[in-house]
Each structure stands twice: as C-alpha cells, then as structure tokens.
Amino acid sequence: MSEKPKLAVYWGASCGGCEIAVVNLHEKILDVDAALDFMFCPCLLDTKKKDIEALPDRAIAVTLFNGALRTEENVEMAHLLRSKSQILVAFGSCAKGGCIPALANFTTKEDLLRSVYVDNPSVDNPASIIPSGTTTFPEGNMSLTPLLERVKHLAQEVEVDYYIPGCPPESHQIWNVITAILSGDLPPKGSTVGCGTLTVCDDCSRTKEEKRITAFRRNYEFYPDPEACLLEQGLLCMGIATRNGCGAPCTKANMPCTGCYGAPEGISDQGAKMVAALGSVMDIGDTAGLSEDEIAGRVDAFLKTIPDYAGLFYKYTLASSILGGRVGRN
Amino acid sequence: MKIGIYFCNCGSNIAEKISSAAVAAAASSFPDSPYVKIVDFICSEEGKLQFEESLKSEQPDRVVVAACSPRDHEATFRRCLTNVGMNPYLIQMVNIREQIAWVTEDPAVATEKTIAAIRGAVCRVRLQQPLEKKQLEVCPDALVIGAGPAGMKAALSLAEAGRAVVLVERTPFIGGLPVRFEDLFPAMECAPCMLEPLMGDLLHGDHVGKIELMTMAELIEVTGFYGNFIAKIRRKPRHVALHECIGCGECVEACPATTRNEFNSNASERKAIDFAFTGVLPNAPFLMEEICIRSKGVECRACKDACPMGEDVVTLDEVETTVERRIGSIILATGAGLYDASRVVGMGMGTLPDVYDALQFERMLSSTGPTGGEIVTSDGTAPSSVAIIHCVGSLDEDHKPYCSGICCQYAFKFNHLITAKLPEVSITHYHRDLVVPGKEAHALLQHAAGNKNSSLKRYGSIKDLAVTHGSNGRLQVSATGDTSTADMVILCPAVIPAEGADRLSSLLDVSCDSFGFFQELHGRLDAAQSTLKGVYLAGACQEPMDIRSAMLEGMASVGHTLAGLQPGRMIEIEPATAEVDETRCAGCRLCVSVCPYHAITFDSERNASHINAVLCRGCGTCVTACPSGAIAGHHFTNEQIMAEIEGVLK
C-alpha cells in the first residue's frame, strides 16, 4: 500500500459539500483507492494533524484543499499541507476565490463576532463574552482559533499549483482531474483545471437570441420558459460571465446559474464583468424627452429589483475580486 | 524595445509648470529606459521637422509624445510617424497640457503627475501593435425618404447631378400632403398643377433612370456610416405593376369589395383595388390585401381578369419583399401631420357633425376629393356660415407650445376659396396671434379682412372657446362674451411630425427634439443636417414649414450630399476596431444587441459572433459587454489599458 501516491482532502472554512462531491464519484472512488493512498480527510478518515506533521516534506502526492481561510488554524493547515504536498490544489470555489465565507469581508471581524455572540436574539450572553483565542470561564480556559481580519482564498497564503472551480466541483470533472494527475498529463502550474475554457452558455442548451432585458425577475415570480435563455427572460443568470465545464445542470433544471465556477479564463473580476454585461443590455425603455434626473430615476428603479448586489455578483469570488469587500487587505 | 519620449514645452504653457529635466531623470527608471527629447513647439513646422529627424536617427520601436490633447494633434504626430516609415499606431500621446499643466497649481505636483502619466503611456505603448488603415470608396448615391415636395425636389436635383437616388415613399403615391389640396397659399395656385411638372419629371423625365422610386415602402434597417450606408427597405406588395399599368381603372370597376378611403380623410369609399384618389401619380391603383375578399378565403380574380393590359399587371399573390441598397447619404423628408384635434377639449372634433380639421376640409375643397370640391354640410346642403378656429393645439402649453407657422395663411386661403365658391357665406375666424410673415402672405389676410362677410375675433385661450350643438341642428361657437351659430366649423390643429418619425429616429439614431421633429445639427448654422453625419433633413419633418421652405430645404440637403460625397473620394476605415476570438466566444449573443452600429452578426453554424470591420467604429461597447472576454478592441486591448493603469499607479 505504502508505495501508492498519497492523496489528502482537507477542508478549511467550508461546508463539506466538496467532500460530498468527492464521494459522489460513486464506485469510481474504488478506482481512486486502487491508484492512490487516500490517507487524510478529516471528514471521512481518522488521520490526525500530528500524523501529517510526522510525514517528510512532499510526502503527499496531491492535496485537494477545499474551503476558504477564515481562521489562524486554516492558515496553519494550509502551510502544513503545502510543505507536505507535491501538488496542492485549491479545490472548489472557497479555496479558489473565497466563495460564501468571503462574503464576511463586508463586515469586520469584531462586528461579525458581536453579531454571533452578543446581538444574536437567540443568544443569552449577559457578560458579552466573545470567545476568540483563549477565553477564561469559571470552569476553566477555553481556546478557540482566532479569526483572521479578512477571509482569504488559498493562494493568498500559500503557493497553489492548480485550481478546480465549482461549488462544489462537478464529480465528473474531479474524475477528469484525478485521471490527468495519474497520467501525469497536466497543464502548466497555476492553471485552472477540471473545467472548460468558455462560459456556461456553451454548456447550456437553451436558445439564445439577442439580449435586451426590460425587467429583472426572480424565480418565485414565474415559471420560466424551459427552452429560452433565462437571462433573456429577466432572471439574473450568471452563466454568461461564468466559466463552463459544469454541464449547466442548474439551467437544465430551470434555475439560473449562480456563477459557482467563477470568472471565465482571462477575466479578472467575475462580478465586475457581469455588471458590465448587464449594464449593456438593461432596457430602460424610450428615454426621448426625459430629463437626466428622470433617466437616472428609471435606472435606479430598475436596479432596485436586484436585492443583493454582493451576494449575486460576488457570491463565489469576493476574496479574489478587485473590489475585495469592505475589510482591508493586510 | 527602444522607446522615445518627446516632451513638448508648448512655449511656456507646459514648461512653466512641469520640469522637463525631472521628467527626463525619472524616465531612466521606466521600462526599457526610454530616451527623452525636449522640444519647444513640437506641432510647429520646425518642431515636426525636428521630431521626424529625431525619429529617423533614433529609430525607436515605440513613441510617446507628451504634449497637448490628442484631439489637437494626435493625427499630426501620427502623420509624422508615417512620413518616416513608422506605423502610425505605435505612438501614444499624453495630455500634459490641458490635463496637468493648466489645471495644477503646484509645479512640484504637476511634475509628479506628469511622470506618472508618462510612465503609464510608456507601459501602454510597449504593447501597442502596428495597425493598417483600410480604404473604401464613398458611395455618392443617396436615399431620400418621403416623396413630398422636399423629397421630390431633392431626388430630382440629385438625379440631375448624375447621382443615383432611391426614393422611398410610404404611401402609394408621390406629392405628399399638398398634392391632395386644391389651391395653395399665398398665390392660390392649383396644387396638383403646380407640382405636376416636378412629379412628371420624377416619373418620366430625362433623369428617370437615376431615380428608383419605391412606393408603399419603408426603411427598416440602416447600417454603416456616412459615405457607406446599407439600407434595408421593406416593400409592401402593391399587386399592380407600376410600369405596365396604364391607369384605365377597369380593375376598380370589377372589384366587389369596398372600404373607407383614408386618403380622402375617410370621407368617401373606395374599392379594395383602387386609386388613392383621382389624378394620383403614379397613375396606378393599389390593392388593399386586408379589404380584398381573397383575405376572407373567397376565390376572386375579378381585377386581374378585367385588366386589358394582360395577365402580368395585377399580381394577386405578390408578397412583401425586403431590398438592400448601398448609399452614401440619407435625406429625411418625411413631412408633417396634424395634431389630433379631438384632444383639444371643447372643439367637437369627432363628436359633432360638420366639425372638420384642416386636412379634411382641404379634401372637401379639392376637385379630386370626396365631394368633388363642393362645400357641403353633413345634410348635403351648402353652409350659410362657417367658423374657422386657429391655433387648435398650437401656442398652447397643454398641447404644443410652438406656433405652427402655416395655419393662419391656409385659414385665410380657406376664406378665399369658400367665398369664391359660396359668396354669401359668412365666415368668422377665431384666432389668437396672427402670423403672416414674408412679402406675399399679407394679401390673403387683407382679402379676408376686406371681405364684408368675414369677421376676425380674437380669443385669449382655447379654453374660452366651445363648439356645441346649437339650435336647428346647427353648431354654436361660444367665445368670451360672444356666441354665434355656424353650419360648419374648421379647426386648424397644430402641425406635428408625420407618424413614424420616432421610429426612423431610433432606427437611424438621429435625435428628435422634445416635439418629435428631427433635430438639426445646429438650428441656424446647420439646419439641414441632422445630428448624425450623412443624414440630412428636408421639409416639415424638422419643423412646421410651407412648401417654399420645404423645397429650399430639399435643395440644401442636396448641396450637402453633392459637396461631401464626390465620386471616387476614398474614406479611411479606422483599424482600431473590435474583433471576436471565436475560440473564446460561447455564443451568448449579448454583443449583438449592444452594438450601436449593427456591426455584429451571429454565425449560428460556428456558434460565435462576428464583427464587420467596415461597420465597426471601435467604440468598445461590445468589448466591455462581452462577459467571456472573447472580444478585443484593437488599440484598446485590456492588456494595454491595464498596463497603462498599472504604470500610472506604480
């Protein structure tokens, strides 16, 4: 067994969906096991951190690191796994771009902890104790890893060899990457793998026409036409500004793409690109004879139908975006 | 890569604020350590010579000129590069005069800004690529929209000058509004007779080969630009071959279906196949498909069988077609219409009998109209009193605030014509301000004022007037402190743009004013030019206008076309256009709808968008919009822009 290359799957700040995506390989997981020594995965296996620390550097062939870096512990594990791994893969959208955990970058660490431990209506905490680092209780000391000032994605802390996008990555793409790793047929380091080179529109079989959107609508408001482009029907489908490779399962199910595969190749900021694209096709009607204020009013009214810009445009990429959120980088 | 920076002092304009020595010192730390030359006035003849000599001896790969706005002299310096054999797109200008020297108080700050801006330009220019301009011969031909007085005059004059003209007319006939009138102000000339020579020339004159007349046709799409427009024109089926038809009317006799005739203000009936009105030109009927009983599934070919000229004149199954024409300029001569007088409360329009608007009354006066020129009330008798109400909707903040300019004159023309036909009729003009400008118009006013049966009553606001049912089936006109009866009321509504002008405006991207008239490039200096280069305005589509002015405007638009578009003249196509990388296009089609120049088409087979480089103006809208980054703007690539920003911020 020991001569098989070692495979580790680790989670930082994550939901566990990436592990489920790995398990979703179904019986192919047996092929993975046959080819690789799947030796570390806190979600599924009992290997401990000290076991990893005991390994020589570069002992692990491949680490699939999912989750964002929210805590000092996440950072510590990222460094540990970087030094123990030959190939470190930022696996899934949290590790690649920060994803949902990084939406916390709109709030300072202090405000965040206050909301959770003090202002939360379901919490009874008269002493306003905020547990972070070492906190003293009558019963004794309790240690919790401190939060970072700002949520990071993996490459903001350690060198990353490859990126696999997705929330979570599609299982067939995970298999493609594992096959590529096993065969040694890998693109240059730093590449995004397990995905396509175009946008979700290329995967989506809906009929596309010229786009001119007269109103944004939300899923609960109507049943979308199953054949027509969802964006053309007013749904805020992120597919136009999202890397493909997923096979467009969401639009197949009449749901707009939320953009989990991140920005297409060559686009540095997915949210900004989506805003630019939407701004180009928003149709505020005939503005002949309207004053500038009236035109601005129309645009405002149109935009008010988007309830949450950040959650829509930067759900998966805030940590890696140019804007970055409200919390400074340091 | 060897980069040269040319720093212009612009006399003291730049030198007094920005230290060229500091810039030269800083340049050594820029990428590729560019050389720096200081010139006093680089745009002067001597400066340009110095610039070119330096380029020849230094042989740089890329050039940065730090001077004034590129709007002033980018073209100048590009020409200098061309003169020494360099590609003109390998230069980047930095506007250190307007954007830095003139607006920065502190010389130290100005120098610092300048260093940052030039560093940005150096970083950018390294990525600039040589581009080649394409040349295209201008098309000297013109499209004229609207065959009224202005459009006919323009078309004929262009044809006389040897230019091919496509004359597109929405109705089945030429002559516009006035061809349907009896006599015209100010000289009481017979309208069809006055226009006949012009119409005859247009249809059968020496230059007829140059004029392609399309009746029942509408412009539906225009791409391209001045000198090279491509127009798509939709032709509705007339079902009658214009050139073969002799206008005998046998088919009309045979036709079993009837409807109201809109060209007689719906005051008479017509057959499904019929002439627009008597004496119409071209002298051929047209078939209204929706009236023809064939549209109800009845098999009928009565008109076709009745035609003495053979089988091929009436084509029952003719269908709508779309044709494409290349032209260099477009003349809009779409004319005017009348404001709907029923929107002016209290005038009785549409609710009371014997209340007519001016167009309806013109048709009643016309010998080719529904009554053959007889003035009769709805009960078939001649009126003994007529009220003419001026300014219905004009000079009125609730309707149209402008003066329609022509109404007073035609109102007094009506007075003249009514009196000529029915000398004993009493005529009352209800007017606000009287507008009869020029050397001729006063005669009709004086005629009316001297008419013993006429009176002129001034009102303050149209709200003070009311037209109601009177006694004995007559009408009653009430004004402040005055009530009188009338057998007939004629309203002079505001003159408004012809229906469809708004559609043309958005189709061509030509601006309209707040009233819907086409906007002039400049109301006095360039009143015959629209806001779009190569699109000219003629006649009442730009403001209420009489025939004389419309004809003159028609000629003015011809002047622009002839002066600007000489056969053989070349236009240069800017190479700074956008291009799609097909391998990265996912086929979302977003770009197609954002292009303001209709330059982008979608190739379904290749599942990718394609940009026509001749139509693309390099505006960059699609580059920004493309969500997959598949479109690059030549000379403004993302890499170039990012390099410039990073250079500035370094």
Chai-1 contact restraints between the chains, C-beta under 6 A:
chainA,res_idxA,chainB,res_idxB,connection_type,confidence,min_distance_angstrom,max_distance_angstrom,comment,restraint_id
A,L198,B,A586,contact,1.0,0.0,6.0,A-B,restraint_1
A,T199,B,A586,contact,1.0,0.0,6.0,A-B,restraint_2
A,T199,B,S628,contact,1.0,0.0,6.0,A-B,restraint_3
A,C201,B,A586,contact,1.0,0.0,6.0,A-B,restraint_4
A,C201,B,G587,contact,1.0,0.0,6.0,A-B,restraint_5
A,C201,B,C588,contact,1.0,0.0,6.0,A-B,restraint_6
A,D202,B,A586,contact,1.0,0.0,6.0,A-B,restraint_7
A,K208,B,C588,contact,1.0,0.0,6.0,A-B,restraint_8
A,K208,B,R589,contact,1.0,0.0,6.0,A-B,restraint_9
A,E210,B,R589,contact,1.0,0.0,6.0,A-B,restraint_10
A,E210,B,V592,contact,1.0,0.0,6.0,A-B,restraint_11
A,E210,B,S593,contact,1.0,0.0,6.0,A-B,restraint_12
A,K211,B,L590,contact,1.0,0.0,6.0,A-B,restraint_13
A,K211,B,S593,contact,1.0,0.0,6.0,A-B,restraint_14
A,R212,B,S593,contact,1.0,0.0,6.0,A-B,restraint_15
A,I240,B,C588,contact,1.0,0.0,6.0,A-B,restraint_16
A,I240,B,P627,contact,1.0,0.0,6.0,A-B,restraint_17
A,A241,B,P627,contact,1.0,0.0,6.0,A-B,restraint_18
A,P264,B,S628,contact,1.0,0.0,6.0,A-B,restraint_19
A,G266,B,G629,contact,1.0,0.0,6.0,A-B,restraint_20
A,I267,B,G629,contact,1.0,0.0,6.0,A-B,restraint_21
A,K273,B,P627,contact,1.0,0.0,6.0,A-B,restraint_22
A,A276,B,T624,contact,1.0,0.0,6.0,A-B,restraint_23
A,A277,B,L590,contact,1.0,0.0,6.0,A-B,restraint_24
A,A277,B,A625,contact,1.0,0.0,6.0,A-B,restraint_25
A,A277,B,P627,contact,1.0,0.0,6.0,A-B,restraint_26
A,S280,B,V594,contact,1.0,0.0,6.0,A-B,restraint_27
A,S280,B,A625,contact,1.0,0.0,6.0,A-B,restraint_28
A,V281,B,L590,contact,1.0,0.0,6.0,A-B,restraint_29
A,V281,B,S593,contact,1.0,0.0,6.0,A-B,restraint_30
A,G289,B,S514,contact,1.0,0.0,6.0,A-B,restraint_31
